C-alpha cells in the first residue's frame, strides 16, 4: 500500500513496527466482535428468519412480519423489551427528537447529565435557532449538568439540581464535538443507578450513536429505559441506506411510537418497501464492521500520535465509540487533513471539501464524506466545526485497510501543503 505514496523509505518499517505494537489491542476488539456476532446470529436463529422476512410491504404496511420480527431482534440483541426500526427515521437527531417528544409533556424537564448535547440537538431543545417546533416552544424545560474538568459526571451537581419536574435524564454516550471521553457501559450503569436512586420514576434516555457493538452489552442491558441511534452509523453495518432505531421498555416504546406515526396507530404500520434486506443484512454485519472501525481508530491514534499530534482516545485506551479525535494547531492543518481523508475515499475523491454553514450547526463545519451512503459515518469519514480548539473527528472505515489508506492520503496532503515536511518524517523514523 505504501508504494502508492511518496514517503521516506523507513516509513514502511515504522508502520510495520506500529502494527506489532497495537496487535494486542486489536485482539481485544476481535473478542468483542466474536461475542456480538454470536449474539446477533442467535437472535436471527431464535426468530426463525427466512427469506419471507426480507420481503417488503407496501402502503400501510399492515401485518408486516418482517418489520415486527426485526423490531424484536433489535430488542433481544439490546437485551430489552421492545424496539422500533424504521426507514422513516431520517437521522440520529430525528430518532432523538421522536423519543424526547414522545416522552415529555408541557411542564416536564429534560436534564442532560453529560454536558451540552451534540450541536444538532440544540435546535430540537430550543437552545439556539428560532425555537419553532422545539421542546422549549412546547413548554418543556431543560438544563444540562457540565462535566467535571476531567470529563467525568458531576454527581454532586446532579443531586443538587434534580427536581420533581425532571422527567427524562439524557446521557450522550459519544463525545460529539467535544474533547471529553466517551462513556462506557459500566459508567452508564453507574449514572443510571445514581439518578434512579434519587428519583426512581425518572426515565433514563441514552443517545447511543456511534457506540453500538463497541462493547459486549448495550445501555439497555444495564438499566437504561430508552436507547436510540441511527442505522447509517454502527447498527446498519454499512449496508442500510437510511433509518434509525429506538429500543427500550415496552411502555415507553409505545408512547414514542405514537409520536412516530399517530396515537392509536403506533408501530403497527409503516411500509418497509425496499429496505428489509438491507436492514437485516446490515445488522448481521454490524459487529464485524464496527470491529474494523475500532481497529482503524486504534491505528489512527497510534500513527498520528507518533507524528506529534494529540489524539483522544489514546491508542491504549478502551474505546466506547468509533470516533477518533485529533487536535491541530490551526484551522489550515485541520482542513488539509480532512481534505486528505476525502481524497482517500472511494466516492467523490476528486472533490475538495471546504468549511460551510450546515443546518443544525452553529459554526462553519467541514465534512469529509466520500461515502456510498450519504452521511454514513460507519464508512470512513471525518468532520470538524471550525472553532478553537481545532479538532477533527474521524470515524468509521468499513475495512481496516481503508482507514490506513485514508490516513496515508491525509498525511500526503499535509506534506504537499507544507504542513508536514519530509525532513520531519525522516527525523521520527
Secondary structure, DSSP 8 states (H G I E B T S, - for coil): -GGGS---TTHHHHHHHHHHHHHHHHHHHHHHHHHHHHHHHHHHHHTT--GGGGS---TT-TT-HHHHHHHHHHHHHTTSSEEEEETT--SHHHHHHHHHHHH--TT-EEEESSSS--TTHHHHHTSSS--TTSTTTTT-EEEE----TTS---HHHHHHH--TTEEEEEEE-S--SSSS----HHHHHHHHHHHHHH-TT-EEEEE-TTTTTSSSS-GGGGT-SEEEEETTTGGGTTT--S-EEEEE-HHHHHHHHHHHS-TTTGGG----TTTHHHHHHHHHHHHHHHHHHHHHHHHHHHHHHHTT-EEES-TTS--SSSEEEEEESSHHHHHHHHHHHHHTSSSSTT-----B--TT-SS-EEEE---SSTT-TTSSEEEEESSSSEEEEEE--SSHHHHHHHHHHHHHHHHHTTSS-HHHHHHH-
